[in-house]
Amino acid sequence: MGRLQGKVAVITGGSTGIGLAAAKLFVREGAYVFITGRRQKELDEALKALGSNDTGVQGDVTKLADLDRLIRP
């Protein structure tokens, strides 16, 4: 059982770089992770890399409509 078992994380910019690395760590520690990214292709690849316990939401955090979609799917 990981330190984050039963926790939920939202990681913006989670489809590449540091955001993806953080998402991988959180999933490995047991958290359910929501990641966001602007580009659907990179988001899909990130979800494959994470494996399970995750959901991807395509969007730009600078756009209010995209943030609304993140919190109200």
C-alpha positions as a Markdown table, in Angstrom:
| # | Residue | x | y | z |
|---|---|---|---|---|
| 1 | Met | 0.0 | 0.0 | 0.0 |
| 2 | Gly | 1.4 | 3.4 | -1.0 |
| 3 | Arg | 1.5 | 6.6 | 1.0 |
| 4 | Leu | -1.1 | 8.2 | -1.2 |
| 5 | Gln | -3.6 | 5.3 | -1.2 |
| 6 | Gly | -7.2 | 6.6 | -1.4 |
| 7 | Lys | -6.0 | 10.1 | -2.3 |
| 8 | Val | -6.9 | 12.0 | -5.5 |
| 9 | Ala | -4.5 | 14.4 | -7.3 |
| 10 | Val | -5.0 | 16.9 | -10.2 |
| 11 | Ile | -1.9 | 17.6 | -12.1 |
| 12 | Thr | -2.0 | 20.4 | -14.7 |
| 13 | Gly | 0.5 | 20.0 | -17.5 |
| 14 | Gly | 0.6 | 16.3 | -16.6 |
| 15 | Ser | 1.2 | 15.0 | -20.2 |
| 16 | Thr | 4.9 | 15.8 | -20.4 |
| 17 | Gly | 8.0 | 16.7 | -18.4 |
| 18 | Ile | 7.8 | 17.3 | -14.7 |
| 19 | Gly | 4.0 | 17.0 | -14.6 |
| 20 | Leu | 4.2 | 13.5 | -16.1 |
| 21 | Ala | 7.0 | 12.5 | -13.7 |
| 22 | Ala | 4.8 | 13.7 | -10.8 |
| 23 | Ala | 1.8 | 11.8 | -12.1 |
| 24 | Lys | 3.8 | 8.6 | -12.4 |
| 25 | Leu | 5.1 | 8.9 | -8.8 |
| 26 | Phe | 1.6 | 9.7 | -7.5 |
| 27 | Val | 0.1 | 6.7 | -9.3 |
| 28 | Arg | 2.9 | 4.5 | -8.0 |
| 29 | Glu | 2.2 | 5.6 | -4.5 |
| 30 | Gly | -1.5 | 4.7 | -4.9 |
| 31 | Ala | -3.3 | 8.0 | -5.8 |
| 32 | Tyr | -5.9 | 8.3 | -8.4 |
| 33 | Val | -4.6 | 11.0 | -10.8 |
| 34 | Phe | -6.3 | 13.4 | -13.1 |
| 35 | Ile | -3.9 | 14.9 | -15.6 |
| 36 | Thr | -4.5 | 17.8 | -18.0 |
| 37 | Gly | -2.7 | 18.8 | -21.1 |
| 38 | Arg | -3.4 | 21.0 | -24.1 |
| 39 | Arg | -2.4 | 18.4 | -26.8 |
| 40 | Gln | -4.5 | 15.3 | -27.1 |
| 41 | Lys | -1.8 | 13.2 | -28.6 |
| 42 | Glu | 0.6 | 13.8 | -25.7 |
| 43 | Leu | -2.2 | 13.3 | -23.2 |
| 44 | Asp | -3.1 | 9.9 | -24.8 |
| 45 | Glu | 0.6 | 8.9 | -24.7 |
| 46 | Ala | 0.9 | 9.9 | -21.0 |
| 47 | Leu | -2.2 | 7.9 | -20.1 |
| 48 | Lys | -0.6 | 4.8 | -21.7 |
| 49 | Ala | 2.6 | 5.4 | -19.8 |
| 50 | Leu | 0.7 | 5.8 | -16.5 |
| 51 | Gly | -1.2 | 2.5 | -17.1 |
| 52 | Ser | -4.1 | 2.7 | -14.7 |
| 53 | Asn | -5.6 | 4.8 | -11.8 |
| 54 | Asp | -5.8 | 7.9 | -14.0 |
| 55 | Thr | -8.0 | 10.1 | -16.1 |
| 56 | Gly | -6.9 | 12.6 | -18.8 |
| 57 | Val | -8.8 | 15.8 | -19.5 |
| 58 | Gln | -7.7 | 17.8 | -22.6 |
| 59 | Gly | -7.6 | 21.5 | -22.0 |
| 60 | Asp | -5.8 | 24.7 | -21.4 |
| 61 | Val | -5.7 | 25.9 | -17.7 |
| 62 | Thr | -5.7 | 29.5 | -18.9 |
| 63 | Lys | -9.2 | 29.1 | -20.3 |
| 64 | Leu | -12.1 | 29.1 | -17.8 |
| 65 | Ala | -14.3 | 26.8 | -20.0 |
| 66 | Asp | -11.6 | 24.2 | -19.9 |
| 67 | Leu | -11.2 | 24.4 | -16.1 |
| 68 | Asp | -15.0 | 24.0 | -15.8 |
| 69 | Arg | -14.8 | 20.8 | -17.9 |
| 70 | Leu | -12.0 | 19.6 | -15.6 |
| 71 | Ile | -14.1 | 19.9 | -12.4 |
| 72 | Arg | -17.5 | 19.1 | -14.0 |
| 73 | Pro | -16.9 | 16.3 | -16.5 |
